[in-house]
Amino acid sequence: MSKNVVCFGEVLWDLLPTGEKIGGAPLNVALRLNSLKVDSTIISKVGNDQYGEKLVEFLRENGQSHIIQEDKNCETGVVNVDVDTNGNASYDIRFPAAWDFIEPTQVLKKKVSDADYFIYGSLVNRNEVSRKTLFELLEAANYKVLDVNLRKPHYDMATLVDLMSYADFIKLNRDELEEVCNYLKGDSATSVTDMLKLVSEHTQTDHICVTLGACGVTLFYDGKFYHNTGFLVKVKDTVGAGDSFLAGYISQLIQGKRPNLALDFACALAGLVASKAGANSIVSQEEINDLLWRG
């Protein structure tokens, strides 16, 4: 029986210099999983507006399973994205948005309890309504994956650490790892490996991955460390690269791949996404295989 994944959180429109693109980290992960032939469902909320209609239509056209609530009072989420000359993105996330008000329902709880994996982000916790819904769903979830996305001023560290303690697997970047360790008073933890050990001990989570930008990725799994130095690509923009990394890694876990091989696949996929425009660019299995072969 094939495994299935539920992703919970923000769905929105990224207003990029090159135009409007559908986005939101949980949706990006779900779409990438779908492209990798993994049964995935996105749970979120849109407004009763044109952006909301277009987003739901996009999901239908792309065969993306979804449970999308509609908010009568709040607009569909929008993010202004700036991309610098190195392809790095910065975000201005409008508040409030419809995805801040996801309501708990029996349908959502049943969907989550039936799923093998539940992927949730930190950004959706910025408002009490969606935050309360998430914590209810976490109680029903099986294998829980936290995708840390710290976007100032849309988070507080106490809630984040609480979310990390629920997780079976945590993904975050180097800056986020340092911020978490500073909050945990881990002044003596200066190396990535020491910081990962600190987070693992504090959260009782033995499966943590930190992305290191151009320096690759380090994975802590079952007391062992794995590293991938990344792949040489010409970066167009980094929007969605981390989301594709997570989707790629989870897809390999589902297939029972060893951690080092799962890491290699995820890094290759993320590199290819960074070499193209937008979060949901098309990446073929042939492109991934070629990059893995070239190393």
FIDRENPA-818076 format. One line per 8 residues: number of its first residue (from 1); for each residue x, y, z of N, C-alpha, C. Coordinates in Angstrom, 1 decimal. Example, Ala and Ser with C-alpha at 12.3 -4.5 7.8 and 13.67 -1.06 7.14 Angstrom:
# FIDRENPA-818076
1 = 13.2:-5.7:7.8:12.3:-4.5:7.8:13.2:-3.3:7.8; 12.8:-2.2:7.1:13.7:-1.1:7.1:12.9:0.0:7.9 $
This chain:
# FIDRENPA-818076
1 = 0.9:-1.2:0.0:0.0:0.0:0.0:0.9:1.2:0.0; 0.6:2.2:-0.9:1.4:3.4:-1.0:1.2:4.3:0.2; 2.3:5.0:0.5:2.2:6.0:1.6:1.6:7.3:1.1; 1.0:8.1:2.0:0.4:9.4:1.7:0.8:10.4:2.7; 0.8:11.7:2.2:1.3:12.8:3.0:0.2:13.9:3.0; 0.1:14.5:4.2:-0.7:15.7:4.3:0.2:16.9:4.6; 0.0:18.0:3.9:0.8:19.2:4.2:-0.2:20.3:4.7; 0.1:21.0:5.8:-0.8:21.9:6.4:-0.1:23.3:6.5 $
9 = -0.8:24.4:6.1:-0.3:25.7:6.2:-0.7:26.7:5.1; 0.2:27.6:4.9:-0.2:28.7:4.0:-0.2:28.4:2.5; -1.2:28.9:1.8:-1.2:28.9:0.4:-1.4:30.4:0.0; -0.6:30.8:-1.1:-0.6:32.2:-1.3:-0.1:32.5:-2.7; 0.0:33.8:-3.0:0.6:34.2:-4.3:1.9:35.0:-4.0; 3.0:34.5:-4.6:4.3:35.2:-4.5:4.3:36.2:-5.7; 4.4:37.5:-5.3:4.5:38.6:-6.3:6.0:38.8:-6.6; 6.5:38.1:-7.6:8.0:38.1:-7.9:8.2:39.2:-8.9 $
17 = 9.5:39.6:-9.0:9.9:40.6:-10.1:9.5:40.1:-11.5; 9.4:38.8:-11.6:9.1:38.3:-13.0:7.6:38.0:-13.2; 6.8:38.3:-12.1:5.4:38.0:-12.2:4.8:37.3:-11.0; 3.5:37.0:-11.1:2.8:36.3:-10.0:3.0:34.8:-10.1; 3.3:34.2:-9.0:3.5:32.7:-8.9:2.7:32.2:-7.7; 2.1:31.1:-7.8:1.4:30.4:-6.7:2.5:29.8:-5.8; 2.3:30.0:-4.4:3.4:29.5:-3.5:2.8:29.3:-2.1; 3.7:29.4:-1.2:3.5:29.0:0.2:4.3:27.7:0.4 $
25 = 5.1:27.6:1.4:6.0:26.5:1.6:5.2:25.1:1.7; 4.2:25.0:2.5:3.5:23.7:2.5:2.9:23.3:1.1; 2.4:24.3:0.4:1.9:24.0:-0.9:3.0:23.6:-1.9; 4.1:24.3:-1.8:5.3:23.9:-2.7:5.7:22.5:-2.4; 5.7:22.1:-1.1:6.1:20.7:-0.8:5.1:19.7:-1.3; 3.8:20.0:-1.2:2.8:19.1:-1.7:2.9:19.0:-3.2; 3.0:20.1:-3.9:3.1:20.1:-5.4:4.3:19.3:-5.8; 5.5:19.5:-5.1:6.7:18.7:-5.5:6.5:17.2:-5.2 $
33 = 5.9:16.9:-4.1:5.6:15.5:-3.8:4.8:14.9:-4.9; 3.7:15.6:-5.3:2.8:15.2:-6.3:3.6:14.9:-7.6; 4.5:15.8:-7.9:5.3:15.6:-9.2:6.3:14.4:-9.1; 6.6:14.0:-7.8:7.4:12.8:-7.6:6.6:11.5:-7.4; 5.3:11.6:-7.7:4.4:10.5:-7.7:4.1:10.0:-6.2; 4.1:11.0:-5.3:3.7:10.7:-3.9:2.3:11.3:-3.7; 1.4:10.5:-3.1:0.1:11.0:-2.9:0.1:12.0:-1.8; -0.2:13.3:-2.1:-0.1:14.4:-1.2:-1.4:15.2:-1.2 $
41 = -1.7:15.8:0.0:-2.9:16.7:0.1:-2.5:17.9:0.8; -2.9:19.1:0.3:-2.7:20.4:1.0:-3.9:20.8:1.7; -3.8:21.2:3.0:-4.9:21.8:3.8:-4.6:23.2:4.0; -5.5:24.1:3.7:-5.3:25.5:3.9:-6.6:26.3:3.7; -6.5:27.6:3.5:-7.7:28.5:3.3:-7.4:29.6:2.4; -8.3:30.0:1.6:-8.2:31.1:0.7:-9.4:32.1:0.9; -9.3:33.3:0.4:-10.4:34.2:0.4:-11.4:34.0:-0.7; -12.5:34.7:-0.5:-13.6:34.7:-1.5:-13.2:35.7:-2.6 $
49 = -12.2:35.5:-3.3:-11.7:36.5:-4.3:-11.1:35.9:-5.5; -10.6:36.7:-6.4:-10.1:36.2:-7.6:-8.8:35.3:-7.4; -7.9:35.8:-6.5:-6.7:35.0:-6.2:-7.1:33.6:-5.7; -8.1:33.6:-4.8:-8.5:32.3:-4.3:-9.0:31.4:-5.3; -9.9:31.9:-6.2:-10.5:31.1:-7.3:-9.4:30.6:-8.2; -8.4:31.4:-8.5:-7.4:31.0:-9.4:-6.5:30.0:-8.8; -6.2:30.1:-7.5:-5.4:29.1:-6.8:-6.0:27.7:-6.8; -7.3:27.7:-6.4:-8.0:26.4:-6.3:-8.1:25.8:-7.7 $
57 = -8.4:26.6:-8.7:-8.4:26.1:-10.1:-7.1:25.5:-10.5; -6.0:26.2:-10.1:-4.6:25.7:-10.4:-4.4:24.3:-9.8; -4.9:24.1:-8.5:-4.8:22.8:-7.9:-5.5:21.7:-8.6; -6.7:22.1:-9.0:-7.6:21.1:-9.8:-6.9:20.7:-11.1; -6.4:21.7:-11.8:-5.8:21.5:-13.1:-4.6:20.6:-13.0; -3.9:20.8:-11.9:-2.6:20.0:-11.7:-2.8:18.7:-10.9; -4.0:18.3:-10.7:-4.2:17.1:-10.0:-3.8:17.0:-8.6; -3.7:18.2:-7.9:-3.2:18.3:-6.6:-4.4:18.1:-5.6 $
65 = -4.4:17.0:-4.8:-5.4:16.8:-3.8:-5.4:17.9:-2.8; -6.6:18.4:-2.4:-6.6:19.6:-1.5:-7.9:19.6:-0.7; -7.8:20.2:0.5:-8.9:20.6:1.3:-8.7:22.1:1.6; -9.3:22.9:0.8:-9.1:24.3:0.9:-10.4:25.0:1.4; -10.4:25.5:2.6:-11.5:26.3:3.2:-11.6:27.7:2.5; -12.7:28.3:2.6:-12.9:29.7:2.1:-13.3:30.6:3.2; -12.6:31.8:3.2:-12.9:32.8:4.2:-13.7:33.9:3.6; -14.8:34.3:4.2:-15.6:35.4:3.6:-15.1:36.8:4.0 $
73 = -14.2:36.8:5.0:-13.8:38.1:5.5:-12.4:38.5:5.2; -11.6:37.5:4.9:-10.1:37.8:4.7:-9.7:37.4:3.3; -8.7:38.1:2.8:-8.3:37.9:1.4:-7.3:36.8:1.4; -7.2:36.2:0.2:-6.1:35.2:-0.1:-4.7:35.8:0.2; -3.9:34.9:0.7:-2.5:35.4:1.1:-1.7:35.9:-0.1; -0.9:37.0:0.1:-0.1:37.6:-0.9:1.3:37.9:-0.2; 2.4:37.6:-1.0:3.7:37.9:-0.5:4.5:38.7:-1.6; 5.0:39.8:-1.2:5.9:40.6:-2.1:7.3:40.0:-2.0 $
81 = 7.9:39.5:-3.1:9.2:38.8:-3.0:10.2:39.7:-3.8; 11.3:39.9:-3.2:12.4:40.6:-3.9:13.6:39.6:-4.0; 14.2:39.5:-5.1:15.3:38.6:-5.4:16.6:39.5:-5.7; 17.7:39.2:-4.9:18.9:40.0:-5.1:19.7:39.4:-6.3; 20.8:40.1:-6.6:21.7:39.7:-7.7:22.2:38.3:-7.6; 22.2:37.7:-6.4:22.7:36.4:-6.2:21.6:35.3:-6.2; 20.4:35.8:-6.5:19.2:34.9:-6.5:18.6:34.6:-5.2; 19.0:35.3:-4.1:18.4:35.1:-2.8:17.2:35.9:-2.6 $
89 = 16.2:35.3:-2.0:14.9:36.0:-1.9:14.6:36.6:-0.5; 13.9:37.7:-0.5:13.4:38.3:0.8:11.9:38.5:0.6; 11.2:38.4:1.8:9.7:38.3:1.7:9.0:39.3:2.6; 8.0:39.9:2.0:7.1:40.8:2.8:5.7:40.1:2.8; 5.3:39.5:3.9:4.2:38.6:4.0:3.0:39.4:4.6; 2.0:39.6:3.8:0.8:40.4:4.3:0.1:39.7:5.4; -0.4:40.5:6.3:-1.1:40.0:7.5:-2.3:41.0:7.7; -3.5:40.4:8.0:-3.9:39.0:8.0:-4.2:38.4:6.6 $
97 = -4.2:37.1:6.5:-4.5:36.4:5.3:-5.5:35.3:5.6; -6.2:34.8:4.6:-7.2:33.7:4.8:-6.6:32.5:5.5; -5.3:32.2:5.2:-4.7:31.0:5.8:-4.4:31.2:7.3; -4.5:32.4:7.8:-4.4:32.6:9.3:-5.6:32.1:10.0; -6.7:31.7:9.3:-7.9:31.4:10.0:-8.4:30.0:9.6; -7.5:29.0:9.5:-7.9:27.6:9.1:-8.7:27.0:10.3; -9.9:26.5:10.1:-10.7:26.0:11.2:-10.6:24.5:11.3; -10.6:24.0:12.6:-10.5:22.6:12.8:-11.9:21.9:12.4 $
105 = -11.9:20.9:11.7:-13.1:20.1:11.4:-12.8:18.6:11.5; -13.8:17.9:11.6:-13.7:16.4:11.7:-13.1:15.9:10.4; -13.4:16.5:9.2:-12.8:16.1:8.0:-11.3:16.3:8.0; -10.8:17.4:8.5:-9.3:17.6:8.6:-8.7:16.6:9.5; -9.3:16.3:10.7:-8.7:15.4:11.6:-8.7:14.0:11.1; -9.7:13.6:10.4:-9.7:12.3:9.8:-8.7:12.2:8.7; -8.5:13.2:7.9:-7.5:13.2:6.8:-6.1:13.0:7.4; -5.8:13.8:8.5:-4.5:13.8:9.1:-4.3:12.4:9.8 $
113 = -5.3:11.9:10.5:-5.1:10.6:11.2:-4.9:9.5:10.2; -5.4:9.6:9.0:-5.3:8.5:8.0:-4.0:8.6:7.3; -3.3:9.8:7.3:-2.0:10.0:6.6:-0.8:9.3:7.3; 0.1:8.9:6.4:1.4:8.4:7.0:2.3:9.4:7.5; 2.3:10.6:6.8:3.2:11.7:7.1:2.4:13.0:7.2; 2.7:13.8:8.2:2.0:15.1:8.4:3.1:16.2:8.4; 3.1:17.0:7.3:4.1:18.1:7.2:3.5:19.4:7.6; 4.1:20.1:8.5:3.6:21.4:8.9:4.8:22.4:9.1 $
121 = 4.4:23.7:8.9:5.4:24.7:8.9:5.3:25.6:10.2; 6.2:26.5:10.4:6.1:27.4:11.6:5.4:28.7:11.3; 5.3:29.1:10.0:4.7:30.4:9.7:3.2:30.4:10.0; 2.5:29.3:9.8:1.1:29.2:10.0:0.7:29.5:11.4; 1.6:29.5:12.3:1.3:29.7:13.7:1.3:31.2:14.1; 1.4:32.1:13.2:1.5:33.5:13.5:0.1:34.0:14.1; -1.0:33.3:13.8:-2.3:33.7:14.2:-2.9:32.6:15.1; -3.7:33.0:16.1:-4.2:32.1:17.1:-5.1:31.0:16.5 $
129 = -5.9:31.4:15.5:-6.9:30.4:14.9:-6.2:29.2:14.3; -5.3:29.5:13.3:-4.6:28.4:12.6:-3.7:27.7:13.6; -3.1:28.4:14.5:-2.2:27.8:15.5:-2.9:26.7:16.3; -4.1:27.1:16.8:-4.9:26.2:17.6:-5.3:25.0:16.8; -5.7:25.2:15.5:-6.0:24.1:14.6:-4.8:23.1:14.4; -3.7:23.7:14.2:-2.5:22.9:14.0:-2.2:22.0:15.2; -2.3:22.5:16.4:-2.0:21.7:17.6:-3.0:20.6:17.8; -4.2:20.9:17.4:-5.3:19.8:17.4:-4.9:18.7:16.4 $
137 = -4.5:19.1:15.2:-4.1:18.1:14.2:-2.9:17.3:14.6; -1.9:18.0:15.3:-0.7:17.3:15.7:-1.1:16.1:16.6; -2.1:16.3:17.4:-2.5:15.2:18.3:-3.0:14.0:17.5; -3.5:14.2:16.3:-4.1:13.1:15.5:-3.1:12.6:14.5; -1.9:13.2:14.3:-1.0:12.9:13.3:-0.1:11.7:13.6; 0.4:11.0:12.6:1.3:9.9:12.8:2.8:10.4:12.7; 3.5:10.2:11.6:4.9:10.7:11.5:4.8:12.2:11.2; 5.4:13.0:12.1:5.3:14.5:12.0:6.6:15.2:11.5 $
145 = 6.4:16.0:10.5:7.6:16.7:9.9:7.4:18.2:10.0; 8.4:18.8:10.7:8.3:20.3:10.9:9.3:21.0:9.9; 8.7:21.8:9.1:9.5:22.7:8.2:9.6:24.1:8.8; 10.8:24.4:9.4:10.9:25.7:10.0:11.1:26.8:9.0; 10.3:27.8:9.1:10.4:29.0:8.2:10.3:30.2:9.1; 11.4:30.8:9.5:11.3:31.9:10.4:11.3:33.2:9.6; 10.2:33.9:9.5:10.0:35.1:8.8:9.6:36.2:9.7; 10.6:37.1:10.1:10.3:38.2:11.0:9.2:39.1:10.4 $
153 = 8.2:39.5:11.3:8.1:39.3:12.7:7.0:38.2:13.0; 6.9:37.2:12.2:5.8:36.3:12.2:6.0:35.0:13.0; 6.7:35.1:14.1:6.9:33.9:15.0:7.4:34.3:16.4; 7.2:33.4:17.3:7.9:33.5:18.6:8.5:32.2:19.0; 9.7:32.3:19.7:10.5:31.1:19.9:9.9:30.1:20.8; 9.1:30.5:21.7:8.5:29.6:22.7:7.6:28.6:21.9; 6.7:29.2:21.0:5.9:28.3:20.2:6.7:27.4:19.3; 7.7:28.0:18.7:8.5:27.2:17.8:9.1:26.0:18.5 $
161 = 9.7:26.2:19.7:10.3:25.0:20.4:9.3:24.0:20.7; 8.1:24.5:21.1:7.0:23.6:21.3:6.6:22.7:20.1; 6.6:23.4:18.9:6.3:22.7:17.7:7.4:21.6:17.4; 8.7:22.0:17.7:9.8:21.1:17.5:9.7:19.9:18.3; 9.2:20.0:19.5:9.1:18.9:20.4:8.0:17.8:19.9; 7.1:18.3:19.1:6.1:17.4:18.5:6.7:16.6:17.4; 7.7:17.1:16.7:8.2:16.6:15.4:9.0:15.3:15.6; 8.8:14.4:14.6:9.7:13.3:14.4:10.9:13.6:13.5 $
169 = 10.7:14.6:12.6:11.8:15.1:11.7:11.7:16.6:11.6; 12.8:17.3:11.7:12.8:18.8:11.6:13.8:19.2:10.5; 13.3:20.1:9.7:14.2:20.8:8.7:14.3:22.2:9.0; 15.5:22.8:9.0:15.7:24.2:9.2:17.0:24.6:8.5; 17.3:25.9:8.4:18.5:26.4:7.8:19.5:26.8:8.9; 20.7:27.2:8.4:21.8:27.5:9.4:21.4:28.7:10.3; 20.9:29.7:9.7:20.5:30.9:10.6:19.4:30.5:11.6; 18.4:29.7:11.1:17.4:29.3:12.0:17.9:28.4:13.1 $
177 = 18.9:27.5:12.8:19.5:26.6:13.8:20.2:27.5:14.9; 20.9:28.5:14.4:21.7:29.3:15.4:20.7:30.1:16.3; 19.6:30.6:15.7:18.6:31.3:16.5:18.0:30.4:17.5; 17.6:29.2:17.2:17.0:28.3:18.1:18.0:28.0:19.2; 19.3:27.7:18.9:20.3:27.4:19.9:20.6:28.6:20.9; 20.5:29.8:20.3:20.7:31.0:21.2:19.5:31.0:22.2; 18.3:30.7:21.7:17.2:30.8:22.6:17.3:29.7:23.7; 17.8:28.5:23.3:18.0:27.4:24.2:19.2:27.6:25.2 $
185 = 19.9:28.8:25.0:21.1:29.1:25.8:22.2:28.2:25.6; 22.3:27.7:24.3:23.4:26.8:24.0:24.6:27.5:23.5; 25.2:28.4:24.4:26.3:29.3:24.0:27.6:28.4:23.6; 27.7:27.3:24.2:28.9:26.4:24.0:28.8:25.7:22.7; 27.6:25.6:22.1:27.4:24.9:20.8:27.7:25.8:19.7; 28.8:25.7:19.1:29.2:26.6:18.0:29.3:26.0:16.7; 29.6:24.7:16.6:29.6:24.0:15.3:28.2:23.5:15.0; 28.0:23.2:13.7:26.7:22.7:13.3:26.4:21.4:14.0 $
193 = 27.4:20.5:14.1:27.1:19.2:14.8:26.7:19.4:16.2; 27.4:20.3:16.9:27.1:20.5:18.3:25.7:21.1:18.5; 25.3:22.0:17.5:24.0:22.7:17.6:22.9:21.7:17.3; 23.2:20.8:16.4:22.2:19.7:16.1:22.0:18.8:17.3; 23.1:18.5:17.9:23.0:17.6:19.1:22.1:18.3:20.2; 22.4:19.6:20.4:21.6:20.4:21.4:20.1:20.4:21.1; 19.8:20.7:19.9:18.4:20.7:19.5:17.8:19.3:19.7; 18.5:18.3:19.3:18.0:16.9:19.4:17.7:16.5:20.9 $
201 = 18.7:16.9:21.8:18.5:16.6:23.2:17.3:17.4:23.8; 17.2:18.6:23.4:16.1:19.4:24.0:14.7:19.0:23.5; 14.6:18.6:22.2:13.3:18.3:21.6:13.0:16.8:21.6; 14.0:16.0:22.0:13.8:14.5:21.9:13.5:14.1:20.5; 14.1:14.8:19.5:14.0:14.5:18.1:15.3:14.0:17.5; 15.4:12.8:17.0:16.7:12.3:16.6:16.8:12.3:15.0; 16.1:13.1:14.4:16.1:13.2:12.9:16.0:14.7:12.5; 17.1:15.3:12.3:17.1:16.8:12.0:18.0:17.1:10.8 $
209 = 17.6:18.0:10.0:18.4:18.3:8.8:18.6:19.8:8.8; 19.8:20.3:8.5:20.1:21.7:8.4:20.6:22.0:7.0; 20.0:22.9:6.3:20.5:23.3:5.0:21.5:24.5:5.2; 22.6:24.4:4.5:23.8:25.3:4.7:24.1:26.2:3.5; 23.1:26.4:2.6:23.3:27.2:1.4:24.3:26.6:0.5; 25.3:27.4:0.1:26.3:26.9:-0.9:27.1:25.8:-0.3; 27.1:25.6:1.1:27.9:24.6:1.7:27.2:23.2:1.8; 26.0:23.2:1.3:25.3:21.9:1.3:24.3:21.7:2.4 $
217 = 24.3:20.4:2.9:23.3:20.0:3.9:24.0:19.1:4.9; 23.6:19.2:6.2:24.0:18.2:7.2:22.8:17.6:7.8; 22.8:16.3:7.9:21.7:15.5:8.5:22.2:14.8:9.7; 21.4:14.9:10.8:21.6:14.1:12.0:20.4:13.1:12.1; 20.8:11.8:12.1:19.8:10.8:12.1:20.3:9.6:12.9; 19.5:9.3:13.9:19.8:8.1:14.8:21.2:8.1:15.3; 21.6:9.3:15.8:22.9:9.4:16.4:24.1:9.6:15.4; 23.8:9.6:14.1:24.9:9.7:13.1:24.7:10.9:12.3 $
225 = 25.9:11.4:11.7:25.8:12.6:10.9:26.1:12.2:9.4; 25.4:12.9:8.5:25.6:12.7:7.1:25.7:14.1:6.5; 26.5:14.2:5.4:26.7:15.5:4.8:26.7:15.4:3.3; 26.1:16.4:2.6:26.2:16.5:1.2:26.6:18.0:0.9; 27.7:18.1:0.1:28.2:19.5:-0.2:27.5:20.2:-1.2; 26.4:19.7:-1.7:25.6:20.3:-2.7:26.1:20.1:-4.1; 25.4:20.6:-5.1:25.7:20.4:-6.5:25.9:21.8:-7.2; 26.9:21.8:-8.1:27.2:23.1:-8.8:26.2:23.4:-9.8 $
233 = 25.4:24.4:-9.6:24.4:24.9:-10.6:24.5:26.4:-10.7; 24.0:27.0:-11.8:23.9:28.4:-11.9:22.5:28.8:-11.3; 22.6:29.5:-10.2:21.3:29.9:-9.5:20.6:31.0:-10.2; 19.3:30.7:-10.4:18.4:31.7:-11.0:17.6:32.4:-9.9; 17.0:31.6:-9.0:16.4:32.1:-7.7:16.3:31.0:-6.8; 16.3:31.3:-5.5:16.2:30.2:-4.5:14.8:30.0:-4.0; 13.8:30.6:-4.5:12.4:30.5:-4.1:12.0:29.0:-4.2; 11.6:28.4:-3.2:11.1:27.0:-3.2:12.1:25.9:-3.2 $
241 = 13.4:26.3:-3.2:14.5:25.2:-3.3:14.4:24.4:-2.0; 14.3:25.0:-0.9:14.2:24.3:0.4:13.0:23.4:0.5; 11.9:23.9:-0.1:10.6:23.1:-0.1:10.8:21.9:-1.0; 11.5:22.0:-2.1:11.7:20.9:-3.0:12.7:19.9:-2.3; 13.7:20.4:-1.6:14.6:19.6:-0.9:13.8:18.7:0.1; 12.9:19.3:0.9:12.1:18.5:1.8:11.3:17.5:1.2; 10.6:17.9:0.1:9.8:16.9:-0.7:10.6:15.8:-1.2; 11.8:16.1:-1.7:12.6:15.1:-2.3:13.1:14.1:-1.2 $
249 = 13.5:14.6:-0.1:13.9:13.8:1.0:12.8:12.9:1.5; 11.6:13.4:1.8:10.5:12.6:2.2:10.1:11.5:1.2; 10.2:11.9:-0.1:9.9:10.9:-1.1:10.8:9.7:-1.0; 12.1:10.0:-0.7:13.0:8.9:-0.6:12.9:8.1:0.7; 12.5:8.7:1.8:12.2:8.0:3.0:11.1:7.0:2.8; 10.0:7.5:2.0:8.9:6.7:1.7:9.3:5.4:1.0; 10.3:5.6:0.1:10.8:4.5:-0.7:11.8:3.6:0.1; 12.1:4.0:1.3:13.0:3.1:2.2:14.4:3.3:1.9 $
257 = 14.8:4.4:1.2:16.2:4.7:0.9:17.0:5.0:2.1; 18.3:4.7:2.1:19.2:5.0:3.2:19.4:6.5:3.3; 19.6:7.1:4.5:19.7:8.5:4.7:20.7:9.2:3.7; 21.8:8.6:3.5:22.8:9.3:2.6:22.3:9.4:1.2; 21.6:8.4:0.7:21.1:8.4:-0.7:19.9:9.3:-0.8; 19.1:9.4:0.3:17.9:10.3:0.3:18.4:11.7:0.3; 19.5:12.0:1.0:20.1:13.3:1.1:20.6:13.7:-0.3; 21.3:12.8:-1.0:21.9:13.1:-2.3:20.7:13.5:-3.3 $
265 = 19.7:12.7:-3.3:18.6:12.9:-4.2:17.9:14.3:-3.9; 17.7:14.6:-2.6:17.0:15.9:-2.2:17.9:17.1:-2.6; 19.2:16.9:-2.4:20.1:18.1:-2.8:20.1:18.3:-4.3; 20.1:17.2:-5.1:20.1:17.4:-6.5:18.8:18.1:-7.0; 17.7:17.6:-6.4:16.4:18.2:-6.8:16.4:19.7:-6.4; 16.8:20.0:-5.2:16.8:21.4:-4.8:17.7:22.3:-5.6; 18.9:21.8:-6.0:19.8:22.5:-6.9:19.2:22.8:-8.3; 18.5:21.8:-8.8:17.8:22.0:-10.1:16.7:23.1:-10.0 $
273 = 15.9:23.0:-8.9:14.9:24.0:-8.7:15.5:25.4:-8.6; 16.6:25.6:-7.9:17.3:26.9:-7.7:17.8:27.4:-9.1; 18.0:26.5:-10.0:18.6:26.9:-11.3:17.5:27.3:-12.3; 16.2:27.3:-11.8:15.1:27.7:-12.6:14.3:28.7:-11.9; 13.3:29.4:-12.6:12.5:30.5:-12.1:11.3:29.9:-11.3; 11.1:30.4:-10.1:10.0:30.1:-9.3:10.1:28.8:-8.5; 9.1:28.6:-7.6:9.2:27.4:-6.7:8.8:26.1:-7.3; 7.9:26.2:-8.3:7.2:25.0:-8.8:7.6:24.7:-10.3 $
281 = 8.8:25.0:-10.6:9.3:24.7:-12.0:9.3:23.2:-12.2; 9.3:22.8:-13.5:9.3:21.4:-13.8:10.7:20.8:-13.8; 10.9:19.7:-13.0:12.2:19.1:-13.0:11.9:17.6:-13.3; 12.6:17.1:-14.3:12.4:15.7:-14.7:13.4:14.7:-13.9; 13.0:13.5:-13.9:13.8:12.5:-13.2:15.1:12.3:-14.0; 15.1:12.6:-15.3:16.4:12.5:-16.1:17.3:13.6:-15.6; 16.8:14.8:-15.4:17.7:15.9:-14.9:18.3:15.5:-13.6; 17.5:15.0:-12.7:18.0:14.6:-11.3:19.1:13.5:-11.5 $
289 = 18.8:12.5:-12.3:19.8:11.4:-12.4:21.1:11.9:-13.0; 21.0:12.8:-14.0:22.2:13.4:-14.7:23.0:14.1:-13.7; 22.4:15.0:-12.8:23.1:15.7:-11.8:23.8:14.8:-10.8; 23.0:13.8:-10.4:23.6:12.8:-9.4:24.8:12.1:-10.0; 24.7:11.8:-11.3:25.8:11.1:-12.0:27.0:11.9:-12.1; 26.8:13.2:-12.4:27.9:14.2:-12.6:28.5:14.5:-11.2; 27.7:14.4:-10.2:28.2:14.7:-8.8:28.5:16.1:-8.6 $
